Amino acid sequence: MPEVVSGYRPGTPCWTDLAAPDQQAALDFYSRVFGWSGRIGPPERGGYSICEAGGLPVAGISAAEPPGEGPPPPTVWTTYLSVADADATVRAVVTAGGQTVMPVTDVMNLGRTAVLADPTGGVFGIWQPRDFAGAGLVNEHGAMIWNELNTTDRPAASAFYRAALGIDSAPMEDGGETYFSLLADGREVGGMQAMPEGVPAGTPSHWLVYFAVDDADRTAATATAAGGSVLKAPFDMVAGRMAVLADSQGAPFAVLTPRPLNEG
């Protein structure tokens, strides 16, 4: 069911957000590409924008603010994993060899969050829900449909996510010997693979967010017309037709037109 009404089990990707150098430009880009509605939020929320599709929250966009005198955060989409206890999860992450990028923070009465990194360098967020569980719509046009870890050391990443977050991994059916399912409580919640061929040398481990679209080719063309770029042209794969794109400020993301369920 695309509308999320019962929240997310621990270990499941539940939210994604983008820190953009030009927040309004990012809102304009994704409004054009996905049809999102969203505006710069109030000062008490740090200007954070909740973007909606079909009247339901699907993603966040904020202004990229440098921490203190440090450099601004990279222009990337962050995947957030639902957890029952943010503080306990951070301790488990550090024990398993990960790092804290942003310590646990209360987000008003909505929940508690932190940004972490696995031992291979893959950055991800965690979300302990209170009044806000995460995305209210998934698997529909303009909403999150898949989250994938591309890692420089798959065995090390597998061991880390199992130890720190209880997320198991197993070879995916039809994925050959290179693509792995991520499993939370036995349910498939994402994917993992070694850094794919064609990625520029030196690319760090990273989570890639996929958004569902009705037509991957048309979305790629719309993104280009809106000032974005095509990193990997639309192609057919086992789950449907996908493309890897970058927005007008360079943030990469993937789009997927899922294969109809009645197709072989």
Buried (B, 14 or more C-beta within 10 A) or exposed (E): EBEBEEEBEBBBBBBBBBBBBBBEBBBBBBBBBBEBBBBBBEEEBEBBBBBBBBEBBBBBBBBBEEEEEEEEBEBBBBBBBBBEBBEEBBEBBEEBBBEBBEEBEEBEEBBBBBBBBBBBBBBBBBBBBEEBBBBBBBBBBBBBBBBBBBBBBBEBBBBBBBBBBBBBBEEBEEBEEEBBBBBBEEEBBBBBBBBBEEEEEEEBBBBBBBBBBEBBBEBBBBBBEBBBBBBBEBEEEEBBBBBBBBBBBEBBBBBBBBBEEEEE
